[in-house]
Amino acid sequence: MSVATEAPVRAKLGHLASYSSGSLGMGVWVTVPGLLLLYFMTHTLGVSPLIAGLTLLLPKVIDAVVHPFLGSLSDRQARRIGHRRRMLWWGVGLAVAMTAMFSVPSALEGWTAALWIGAWYIVGNLLFACFQVPYLTTPSDLKIGYHERTRVFMFRMVFLTVGLLGAGVAAPALVKSGERGDYAQMALLLSAVMIVTGVIGILGVRRLTEHAGFREPDAHDHSFWSDLKIAWLDRDFRALVLSYLFTGTVTHLFLAAVPFYTQYVFGNTGLTSLFMGAFLAPAIFASPLWLKVSKRIGKQRGLLLSQLIFIGGSLVLIAGGMLGVAITAVVVVVLGISFAGLQLFAFSMVPDAVAAAERRGSSRAGAYTGVWTATEATGTAIGPYVYSAVLAIGGFVSTTAGQEVVQADSAHTALVIGFTLVPAVLMAVAMVFQSRCRLDSAADR
């Protein structure tokens, strides 16, 4: 099958922009809980690092089952009604969970506050999955080829980066005082953005599928366990998934650790917005550059290169306190360029795996995407948990709003190692798994 046969239609820019707008609001959910929840609990609500980490981790255990289940359900809906948009509308309710999660009643502190956050985090994750699974399945549904799939994800990545950047810069600035009320107002404001962009994104999904064609899943119903087994037994897809599990763990560890790094290494929490901007802004221009890299050397090599760059940058940050703010910011920019490649190549290889499976006689795009988003959700939880565990080992002491505690030297050492050496090691493991993936060599270009 040639690309010309598989992809006679090129997606229109307007349709891509509308579809990608859905990533703006989803970027808020991806960024804000990962960036602020751990810090919010340990510095405003008096939650110990270990309990705070568990609060972020345990709700994601549910996601490991829910996402693949929703992927299979999405496939069944697509076979029955010819599209996946019904489930997308459920995800718009995520804004309610986002607001409630940061609006912790004043009577709750410590473990009771963590319980409140954990309950709403579960609700939010379920609603996010309802949007994310069918949304990310769209490129696999379209009748397009290898490079066009990368182009679709490149647009989605640019819009996602804008969402990540806006939330990553605005959210810390809006809660700079550390008061509960500021966290609630921040969540309410960003939730409004999530609703508007989510609706625009759903309309974009409809326009894309109407223009480029919709590739329906297999005509026969499959059980959830059958879908999960098929996806997991796909050797190349399994290697990609395991690699991204460690990659996602690293990137979300980075988000959770930035506020700690800026406060305790540089003594200035205002640098959180600066470093988040330095990390996320480069992806806006780097994504098109990585697209060109993909066309020259392929997605597999591009992804390995991105992972290698991130390892190098993480190790340099060990000396962040001695390098100073300016040089540290430059290193963070390099990490941001790497981050753009990590996201673009990994996500655009998922529909490649679906296309390869279809050539072998099986089309279960929703099932594959469900496994993928479950992996992504797990990484978002493991990252902050790993960092919180490192803090706990170092003896980090949590506080409530208005309190100040002098942290022990071991805590300072732990928060630096958790931000630098630990991510480098985890990313090296991701490279090992990625090196086993052979999707590029099997792809029809």
C-alpha positions in Angstrom: 0.0 0.0 0.0 1.5 3.3 -1.0 1.1 6.7 0.7 -0.7 8.0 -2.3 -3.3 5.3 -2.0 -3.6 5.6 1.7 -3.7 9.4 1.9 -5.2 11.0 -1.2 -6.4 13.9 1.0 -4.3 16.4 2.8 -5.8 17.9 6.0 -6.8 21.6 5.7 -5.1 24.1 7.9 -8.4 25.4 9.3 -9.5 22.0 10.3 -6.2 21.2 11.9 -6.3 24.4 13.9 -9.8 23.7 15.1 -8.9 20.2 16.1 -5.7 21.2 17.8 -7.5 23.8 19.8 -8.8 21.0 22.0 -5.2 20.6 23.2 -5.1 24.1 24.7 -7.6 23.2 27.5 -6.2 19.7 27.9 -2.8 21.3 28.3 -4.2 23.0 31.4 -5.1 19.7 33.0 -1.8 18.1 31.9 0.2 21.0 33.4 -1.5 22.5 36.5 -2.0 19.4 38.7 1.4 18.1 37.9 3.1 21.5 38.5 1.2 22.7 41.6 -0.6 19.9 43.4 2.4 18.5 45.2 3.6 22.0 46.1 0.1 23.0 47.1 -0.3 20.1 49.4 3.1 20.3 51.1 3.3 24.1 51.4 -0.3 25.2 51.9 -2.3 22.3 53.2 0.3 20.7 55.5 0.3 17.3 53.8 3.4 15.2 54.3 5.5 14.5 51.1 4.8 10.8 51.2 1.0 11.2 51.6 1.0 13.9 48.9 2.8 11.7 46.5 0.3 8.8 47.2 -2.6 11.2 46.6 -1.2 11.9 43.1 -0.3 8.2 42.4 -3.3 6.2 43.6 -6.0 7.8 41.4 -3.8 6.9 38.4 -4.1 3.2 39.3 -7.7 3.4 38.2 -6.6 5.0 34.9 -4.5 1.9 34.0 -7.8 0.1 33.6 -10.2 2.9 32.6 -8.2 4.2 29.6 -8.0 0.9 27.7 -11.7 0.2 28.6 -12.7 3.6 27.2 -10.6 2.9 24.1 -12.6 -0.3 23.5 -15.8 1.5 24.2 -14.8 4.2 21.8 -14.2 1.6 19.1 -17.7 0.1 19.7 -19.3 3.6 19.5 -17.5 4.3 16.3 -18.7 1.1 14.7 -22.3 1.8 15.9 -22.7 5.5 15.1 -19.8 6.2 12.7 -17.8 8.6 14.9 -16.3 9.0 18.4 -17.6 12.5 19.3 -20.2 11.4 21.8 -17.5 10.5 24.4 -15.7 13.7 23.7 -18.6 15.7 25.0 -18.4 13.9 28.4 -14.9 15.2 28.8 -16.0 18.8 28.8 -17.1 18.3 32.4 -13.5 18.1 33.4 -13.7 21.8 34.2 -15.9 21.1 37.2 -13.4 18.7 38.7 -10.5 21.1 38.1 -12.2 23.8 40.0 -13.3 21.6 42.9 -9.9 20.0 43.3 -8.2 23.3 44.1 -11.1 24.6 46.2 -10.3 22.7 49.4 -12.6 23.7 52.3 -10.9 25.7 55.0 -11.6 23.1 57.6 -9.5 20.5 55.9 -5.8 20.1 56.4 -3.2 17.3 56.2 -4.6 13.9 55.3 -8.2 15.1 55.1 -7.3 17.8 52.6 -5.4 15.1 50.6 -8.5 12.9 50.7 -10.6 15.8 49.2 -8.0 16.4 46.4 -7.6 12.7 45.7 -11.4 12.2 45.3 -11.7 15.0 42.8 -8.5 13.9 41.1 -10.1 10.6 40.4 -13.2 12.3 38.9 -11.0 14.6 36.9 -8.9 11.8 35.5 -12.0 9.9 34.4 -13.4 12.9 32.6 -10.0 13.7 31.1 -9.9 10.1 29.8 -13.3 10.5 28.1 -11.9 13.4 26.1 -8.3 12.3 25.6 -8.9 8.7 24.3 -11.2 9.5 21.4 -9.4 12.8 20.7 -6.0 11.2 20.3 -7.5 8.4 18.2 -8.5 10.9 15.5 -5.2 10.8 13.6 -5.4 7.0 13.5 -9.0 7.3 12.2 -8.0 9.6 9.3 -7.2 8.1 5.9 -3.7 9.7 5.8 -0.2 8.4 5.6 3.1 8.3 7.5 4.3 11.9 7.2 0.8 13.4 7.2 0.2 11.7 10.6 3.3 13.5 11.9 2.0 16.8 10.5 -1.3 16.4 12.3 0.4 15.7 15.5 2.8 18.6 14.9 -0.2 21.0 14.8 -1.6 19.3 17.9 1.8 19.6 19.6 2.1 23.3 18.9 -1.3 24.0 20.3 -0.7 21.7 23.3 2.5 23.6 24.0 0.7 26.9 23.9 -1.7 25.5 26.5 1.1 24.1 28.6 3.0 27.4 28.3 0.0 29.5 29.2 -1.0 27.3 32.2 2.6 26.8 33.2 3.3 30.5 33.4 -0.1 31.8 34.5 -0.9 29.3 37.2 2.2 29.9 39.4 1.8 33.6 39.0 -1.9 33.5 40.0 -1.1 31.5 43.2 2.1 33.3 44.2 0.8 34.3 47.6 0.2 30.6 48.4 -3.3 31.3 49.9 -6.1 28.8 49.3 -8.4 31.4 47.7 -5.9 32.2 45.0 -5.6 28.5 44.1 -9.4 28.3 43.8 -9.6 31.4 41.6 -6.8 30.2 39.4 -8.6 26.9 38.8 -11.9 28.6 38.0 -10.3 30.9 35.5 -8.4 28.1 33.7 -11.4 25.9 33.8 -13.3 28.4 31.6 -10.5 28.1 29.1 -10.9 24.4 29.1 -14.6 24.5 28.3 -14.2 26.9 25.3 -11.3 25.2 23.7 -12.8 21.7 24.3 -15.9 22.6 22.3 -13.8 24.1 19.5 -11.7 20.9 19.5 -14.7 18.7 19.2 -16.0 20.7 16.2 -12.5 20.3 14.7 -12.6 16.5 15.0 -15.9 16.5 13.0 -14.4 18.7 10.3 -11.2 16.6 10.0 -13.0 13.3 9.7 -15.6 14.6 7.2 -12.8 16.0 5.0 -10.0 13.4 5.3 -12.3 10.3 5.7 -13.0 8.1 8.7 -11.3 4.7 9.0 -13.8 2.6 11.0 -12.6 0.0 13.5 -13.1 -3.7 12.8 -16.6 -4.7 12.0 -16.7 -7.3 14.7 -17.1 -6.5 18.4 -14.2 -7.4 20.6 -14.0 -7.7 24.4 -12.0 -5.3 26.4 -9.5 -8.0 27.4 -9.1 -9.1 23.8 -8.3 -5.5 22.7 -5.9 -5.1 25.5 -4.1 -8.4 24.7 -3.8 -7.5 21.0 -2.3 -4.1 21.8 0.1 -5.5 24.4 1.3 -8.4 22.2 2.3 -6.0 19.5 6.1 -6.0 20.1 6.9 -2.7 18.5 3.9 -0.9 20.2 4.9 -2.5 23.5 8.4 -1.1 23.2 7.0 2.3 22.4 4.6 2.2 25.4 7.3 1.2 27.9 9.6 3.8 26.6 7.0 6.5 26.9 6.1 5.3 30.4 9.6 6.3 31.6 9.6 9.4 29.4 6.3 10.6 30.7 7.5 9.9 34.3 10.5 12.1 33.7 8.7 15.1 32.2 6.0 15.1 34.9 8.7 14.7 37.6 10.2 17.8 36.1 7.0 19.8 36.3 6.4 18.8 39.9 10.0 19.6 40.9 10.3 23.0 39.3 8.7 25.0 42.2 11.0 23.2 44.8 14.1 23.8 42.6 13.4 27.5 42.2 12.6 28.1 45.9 15.4 26.1 47.5 18.2 26.4 44.9 17.7 30.0 43.9 15.5 31.3 46.8 13.0 32.8 44.4 9.6 31.1 43.7 9.0 33.8 41.0 11.4 31.9 38.9 8.9 29.1 38.5 7.0 30.9 35.8 10.3 31.9 34.1 11.6 28.3 34.0 8.3 27.0 32.9 8.3 29.5 30.0 11.8 28.6 29.2 10.9 24.9 29.1 7.7 25.2 27.1 8.1 28.1 24.8 10.8 26.5 22.6 8.4 23.7 21.6 6.3 26.2 19.6 9.2 26.7 17.1 11.0 23.4 17.8 8.0 21.2 16.7 8.2 22.2 13.0 12.0 21.7 13.2 11.5 18.2 14.6 9.1 17.5 11.8 11.9 18.3 9.3 14.2 16.0 11.3 11.6 13.3 11.0 11.5 13.5 7.3 15.3 13.2 7.1 16.1 10.5 9.7 12.7 9.1 10.7 10.8 9.2 14.0 12.7 6.5 15.8 16.1 8.2 15.5 14.5 11.6 16.2 13.0 10.2 19.4 16.2 8.7 20.6 18.0 11.9 19.9 15.5 13.9 21.9 15.9 11.5 24.8 19.7 11.8 24.7 19.5 15.6 24.8 17.2 15.5 27.8 19.7 13.2 29.7 22.5 15.6 29.0 20.5 18.7 30.1 19.3 17.0 33.3 22.9 16.2 34.3 24.0 19.8 33.7 21.3 21.1 36.1 23.1 19.4 39.0 25.3 22.5 39.0 22.3 24.9 38.7 23.1 26.8 41.9 26.6 27.5 40.7 25.7 28.2 37.1 23.3 31.0 38.0 19.8 31.8 36.7 20.8 32.9 33.2 22.8 29.8 32.3 20.3 27.5 34.0 17.5 29.1 32.0 19.4 28.3 28.8 19.8 24.7 29.8 16.0 24.6 30.5 15.4 25.9 27.0 17.5 23.0 25.6 15.4 20.6 27.7 12.3 22.3 26.2 13.5 21.7 22.7 14.0 18.1 23.6 10.6 17.9 25.2 9.0 19.0 21.9 10.7 16.1 20.1 9.8 13.6 22.9 6.1 14.5 22.5 5.9 14.8 18.7 7.8 11.6 17.8 6.2 9.4 20.5 2.6 10.4 19.9 2.9 10.4 16.1 4.2 6.8 16.2 1.0 5.6 17.8 -1.0 5.8 14.6 1.9 4.2 12.8 1.5 1.2 15.2 -2.3 1.2 14.4 -1.5 1.3 10.6 1.0 -1.5 11.0 -1.6 -3.6 12.9 -4.2 -2.8 10.2 -1.8 -4.2 7.5 -1.7 -7.4 9.6 -5.5 -7.5 9.5 -6.6 -5.8 12.8 -8.0 -2.3 13.1 -8.5 -1.3 16.8 -7.4 2.3 17.0 -9.3 3.0 20.1 -7.8 0.1 22.0 -4.3 1.1 21.1 -5.0 4.8 22.0 -6.6 3.6 25.3 -3.4 1.7 26.3 -1.3 4.7 25.2 -3.3 7.3 27.3 -3.3 4.9 30.2 0.5 4.9 30.0 0.6 8.7 29.7 -1.7 9.0 32.8 0.5 6.6 34.8 3.6 8.6 34.0 1.9 11.8 35.1 1.4 10.1 38.5 4.6 8.2 38.9 6.7 11.3 38.2 5.5 13.4 41.1 5.4 10.3 43.3 9.0 9.5 42.6 10.0 13.1 43.4 7.9 13.1 46.6 9.6 9.8 47.6 13.0 11.3 47.1 12.0 14.3 49.2 10.7 12.0 52.0 14.0 10.1 52.0 15.8 13.4 52.3 13.8 14.4 55.3 11.8 17.2 53.7 9.3 18.9 56.1 5.9 20.0 54.8 4.3 23.3 56.0 1.0 25.2 55.9 0.4 28.6 54.4 2.3 31.3 56.3 4.7 28.9 58.0 8.5 28.8 57.3 10.7 25.8 58.0 14.4 25.5 57.6 15.1 22.4 55.6 18.0 20.1 56.5 21.0 19.8 54.2 19.8 16.2 53.3 16.5 17.7 52.1 18.3 20.2 49.9 20.4 17.4 48.4 17.4 15.2 47.8 15.4 17.9 46.0 18.4 18.6 43.6 19.1 14.9 42.9 15.4 14.2 42.4 15.3 17.0 39.8 18.5 16.1 37.9 20.2 12.7 38.4 17.0 10.7 38.8 15.4 12.0 35.6 18.6 11.2 33.7 18.6 7.6 34.9 14.9 7.2 34.1 15.3 8.6 30.6 18.2 6.3 29.9 15.9 3.4 30.7 13.4 4.9 28.2 16.1 4.9 25.5 16.8 1.2 26.1 13.1 0.3 25.5 12.8 2.7 22.5 15.9 1.1 20.8 13.8 -2.1 20.5 11.1 -0.5 18.5 11.1 -1.2 14.8 8.0 0.8 13.6 10.0 3.0 11.3 11.6 0.1 9.4 8.2 -1.4 8.9 6.4 1.8 7.9 5.0 2.4 4.4 6.2 5.9 3.5 
